[in-house]
Amino acid sequence: MKLFTKTLFFFIALIIFQAVLTLTIITNIVRKNNMEDAKEELTNEAAMVYEGYNSWKRNIWKKLISLKNDTMVVDAVRYYTPSTRPFLVSALHSKFVRSGIDYIVVKEGGKAPEVIPLTLNTITLSDVKNLVNTLPHPYIQVTKIAGSLAMIGIVQLRKNDSTSVDLFLVKKIDNKFCDQLTLNRNSKATFFLDNDYMIGPFDRPLDGSTLNFKQMSTAYKEFYDISIDKSYYNIAGQKLESLGKSDSHGVTLYLVTFVSNEPYTKRLDLIRKIAIIVIFTATLLTILLSFFFSRNITSPIKRLLNAMLKVKEGTYDRTLHIKGRN
């Protein structure tokens, strides 16, 4: 191989090596920064979703406590009979109509429950007939009603005859509830029972076995770059509570936050494309310069070699005029 060709190939190989090394370093740096940003965003989004969920519990809890001090409601319950039922319905409706509660269930002993709707969400008497107050003090629980999740605030109020009336403030955990937790941000809020997808904004049920929330050893766990429907998400699972008699026999409710990884993927692709264009342009320019410099280096050497070959053959009248710049 000629000296010029060898020199040119050496320069090209060196340039390509530098280009690949530069692209690899830039990609790794961007990917590392993306991961740090993704972790921070996922943690913040999961915290905000969890806070939104707890704010609903606090809101229902405040409503439960206020019932004990609401004279109109207490008096309506104290003298509650079929004939005075409209007074209780009116008192509860006026108190909770703008609270976000979906409906109120009133149960007196073993009698049939009474449902007071507050929103367009509907429920049948058969769906709420199994609601039971198991504690003498107000409390909140999450349970399944008609196959769907619901957050229920439960309080007991006494009548004049020493019997009691149980009030159930029911907030359905549906897609609207999940949307309220994220407030149209980049995240999506969903609920799982163990590994079973219950509710959320995804069009089809998700397979929780790939994440296996049931095997979480801590109350909070993060998963990164998980493929769902040809999109990639960073996911945070938070253990909430057990739906059942005990933690060992019930199923566990998980609040799962999904954050799209697409912005970080686009950022990495954009930087990679820019780096490739810059490196390609610089490489092409450098190859052209290398071609020029290689010729300038090898041409005088080639002339000197030819002259030495002539001298070797016995031709001594050879003169070289080479002007160097250094």
Disulfide bonds with the S-S distance in Angstrom:
none
